[in-house]
Amino acid sequence: MQGSSEGGALFSVVWGVLATGFGVIVAADIRGAAARLLTFSQRSVLFGAPRRTLVRPGFVRAVAAVFALIGPVVFVTGVRELARGDGAFGAGFPPVPLPIAGVMALSTAVAFWQLWRREGVLRQEWDRGTVVARSAAGVLTASLAGFAAAVVLGGPVFAMGAWLVGGLAGLVLLLGGSRTAPPGRSGGDGR
């Protein structure tokens, strides 16, 4: 892609990897990933109670199939740009003004609260008690903080690395099994 911005190739590689993994896992409904994704999204409603959703796992699987098809194309495009050296590792992001850095810090704090509150996605996964779930929740939390810090400090390679690691941890949580309640119910044991 001629005229891509600095870091665009690295972004394409990371996006391609995560979109492909997400698409294949959810479209193939590995370990009930489509229903689990709906459950995660319902637990993530900001400042709201769980709502009944009109979306069914079949629709989620169809959308994920699009990601599974587009992801490899974007990945290969990014790898080709990296091989040609098309601005993959630029000098960094432009400086972030202090008010925007403050908004990013506040947004990250709200995200942490939302993810770790009693009904939050990461708290529920942590409470399951498995080593894999707790590790993935911790890695996802650290990568969110690392991503925000890298953007503010101007480190595109570190930001993309944090995004990749966090996305992979999220995929691990998505594959965590079918012990969550189906959409429309609360609780983690399906009762």
Salt bridges, closest charged atoms under 4 A:
ASP86 OD2 - ARG84 NH2 2.82
GLU119 OE1 - ARG117 NH1 3.01
GLU119 OE2 - ARG118 NH2 3.44
GLU125 OE1 - ARG36 NH2 2.84
GLU125 OE2 - ARG43 NH1 3.97
GLU125 OE1 - ARG128 NH1 2.57
ASP189 OD2 - ARG191 NE 2.54
